[in-house]
């Protein structure tokens, strides 16, 4: 059995579909209010901050995928994420399960360097510190041999369904609502965005590749790394109309943070938009040369198709 821990988000749902398509029908879905993704799934509702529930959630699993997300709140992250991560690690060790840990890039430095699996952690802000601590917990288990685990790391999302990201919020949600698009800080720096179904497909592939364990993998992205200016120009061509946008300077976020808690929580993530953000996935491409990465043209086309279908 393969278990998805924290399966209520876009990554967890897409992962369940991919596992069913290509690897196994014996899938357990775990979250606070667990719901089936595939008809054949089993469900287990659990509060993973309670150790005993985490242990029971992983029981009988060959592989456990950690895809759990929490609302963007530094207080909540500091309180819950390390505790849940340790509980899931313990659950895997007790039950003899492998751990596939789905990670983000918040622990990386927010500057112009190209990001590889060897990039040293240098987080900016409280959320980055939490994600650094979580990744280091898994890395310690790998290094000591305490747990057979692998880290799958993804940059910022864009995608269909209930994908949540700054790009989806500022670009595609505004397209859908007929509003002017927004770009944080700078439209001329290179960006690396991962198509959420690709992130889940790649995670499933790594989880079912025994020799992939014991290391960190950057998940695959379209290689062109467009600026927001280029990305929106591409989207304009696909939508068949000029999509106008405004660049939002930092001071607008700073003012907004005085009145909106969510904007305040985003402030520490802004430095990445001041610099090129190039996410190197060469290691994955060399190991899995047959994996077909969704191009930005294909991804944006799918988002447009989904939006049109919802309008009918």
N, C-alpha and C positions, 0 to 999 in steps of 0.2 A: 504493500500500500504506500502511496505517496500522499503526503499531507501538506496542505497550504495553510500556514499559520498567519492569520491576519488577511483574510481572503476577500474582504468586502470592497476593495478598491479596484481601479482599472487594471493594475498589474496582476493582482490575484485572480481576477475574473478571466483575463486573457490567458493567464498561465493555466488555469483549469481547462480551458478550451483546447489549448495546445497539447497538454498532457493527454487529454482524451483522444485528440486527433492522431497523435503519433507515438505515444508511449504506453499508456495504461488506462484502463477503465476503473481501476481501483483507487479512487481519489476521495480523500476526506477534506471537507471544507471547515475551517475553524475560524470563528470570529465571535464577537459578543452576541450577535444575533445572526447566526450562520444560516445561509440560504444556498440551495443548490444552484450550481451554474449549469452543469450537465445533468440530464435525467438520472444517470447512474451514480451520481455523487452520493456519499454519505455526509451528514452534517454533524457538527459538534459545537455547541455554543459554550464559550468559556471566557472567563476573565483571566487573561494571561499574566496579569500582575499578581495573581495568586498561584504560588508555586505548584500546589497539588493539582490545580486545574490544568496548568501547562503540561505537567507530567502525564496526566490522563489524556490530554488532547493529542499527544504524540505517540501514545502507546500503540504498538503494533505496526508502526511506520518503518519503512525502509529508508525513506528520504523525507525530510521536513523542509519546506521552503518558507523562509521568513520574509513576508512581504507586507508586514504590518505598517500602517501609517497612523499618525496622530494629527489632530488639528495644529495649525501653525501657532504654537504658543511655547515660548521658551520655558516658562514655569512648568507647564505640563510635560514637556520633553524631559526636563531635568528630573522630574519626579517619577515619570513612568518608563521612559525608554530604557535606561540602564537596567532597571529592575526586570522588565519584561525580557530583555535580551538575555540576562543571566538565567532567568527561569527557563527560557527556551533552550539555552545551551545545556543546562542541567537535565532538562527533559530528554534531549537527544542522547546525552551520555548514559542516562539511566535506562533508556529504552533501546540503546544500540542503533540509533538512527543517524544517518548522515544529515548534515545541515547545509542548506544552500541559502546564503545570506544575501538578500537583495539590498544594495547600498546606493547612496547618492554621492555627490561630490562636495558636500558642504565642508568637509574636513581639509580640502585642498586650499592652497594659497589662492587668493583672488588677484592675480596679476597676469602678465602677458605670457608666461611660460606655457609651453605645450604640456598637457597633462598626460602622463603615462602611469602605468601601474607602479612605477618606482618613484613617482613624485612624493616628496616628504609631506607629511601632514603639517599644515600651518593654518589652522582655522581662524576665521574672522567672526567673532560674535559667539553668543551662547549656544545657538543651535549647532554651529560648526563644532564647538567643543563637545557637545553631546554625541554627535555622529562620529567624531574621532574616538571617543571613549568606547562606543559600541563596536566600531571596527577593530579597535585594539583588543577588545575582549575576545572576538573571534580569532584574530591573528595569534593571540597567546595560546589558544587551544590548538591551533594548527601547529605552531612552533614546538609546543611541548608534547604533541602527539596525543593530547587528551581527547580529541574529537576529530573525526574525519569531516572536514568542512571546506567550503569554497565561498569566495566573495564575488558577487556579480555586481559591478558598479555601473551606474547610468548617469548621464548628465541630465539637463532639464528636459522634461517631456514636451511633446506635442502629440495630438492624436484625436481619435474619435471618442464617442461615448461620453463617459463622465471623467475624461482626462482632466486633471487639475494642474495648471502651471501658469506662470506669468504670461507666456506666449498664448496659450489658449484663452486666457482671460482678456488680455489686452488686444489681441488680434482677432481670433476666430469668433469669440463671443460678440465682439463689436460688429464684425461683418454680419453675423446672424441678426443682430438687432438694428442694423442700418446706421450705426454710429461711426464717427471717425475713430480710426485705430490709434492706439497709443504705443509708444516705444520708450522703454526706460533708459534715460540718460544719454544714449548715443546710438545713432543708426548706422555707424560706419565701422564698427568693430565686428570681427568674425565671431560667429556663434556656432555652437554644436548642440543640436536638438535631436533627441531620439524619439522615433515613432513608437508609441507605447506597445502596440502588438509585436513589434520587433524585439523590444526589451523582454517581453514575456516569452517569445519564441526562443530567443537566445538563452534565457535563463533555464528553460526546460531542457534545451539541448545540453547545456553544461551540466545540469543536474543528473542527466542520464549518460554522461561520458565519464567513466570511472577515473581515467588518467587526468581529468581536469581538476580534480580535488587537490587541496593542499596549497592553493594559490589564489591570486586575485585576477579577475578578468574585467577589462573594459568592454562593455557591450557595444555592438556595432551601430554606427551612425552613417548617414550619407556623407561622403567624403568631401563635398564641395565647401562646407563650412561658410555659408553665406552671411553677409551682414544683414541686419534687419531691412535696410534699404533694398538689397537684392531679394531677400525673402518675400517682402511685400510686393515688389515688382513681379516676381514669379506668380504670386497669388493673384495679382491683378489680371495677368494673362489668363490664368485658369478660370477665374470668375467672370472674365469677359468685360470687366469695367475697371476704371481706375479706383483703387482703394487708397483713399487719402488718410494720412496719419500725422500725428503730432509727436515730437520728441518731448518727453516729460523731464525737465531738469530736476536735479536732486532736491533743490529747495522746495519744490512742490510736494515731494514725498515727505520732507521734514515738516512742512506746514500741515499736511494731511495727517501725519502721525499724532498731532496734538488732539485730533478730534476722532480718529478712527484707530481702534486697537489693532486691526488687521494690518493697516498700513505701517503702524509702528513696528509690528513683528517683521515686516519685509525689509526694514531699513538696513539690517546687517547683511542682507543678500545683494544689495545694490552694487558694491564694488566690482562684482564680476561683469557688470554691464558697462563699466568704464574701460575695459580691456578686451583684447581678443580672447576668446574662450575656445581653444582648439583641443578637442578630446581625442587622443590617439587610440585607435582600436586595432592597430596592426597585429597585435598578438592574436586577437580573436580571428582576424581574417586569414592569418597564416594557418591556424589550427583547423579552422572550419571554412575552407575555401568555397564550399558549395552553398553556404548560407546566402540567401538572396536578401540584400538590404533594401528596404523600401526607400525610394528616392523621394526628395521633397516634392517633386512634381506629382508622383503617385499618391503620396500622403495627403497633400492639399486637395488633390482631386477627390479622394475618398471623403474628406471632411465636407467638401462642397456637396457631394452626392448625398451624404447623410443629412445635411441641413435641408436640402431640397425635399428629401423624402419626408422629413418631419413637418414640413410646411403643407403637405397635401392633406 
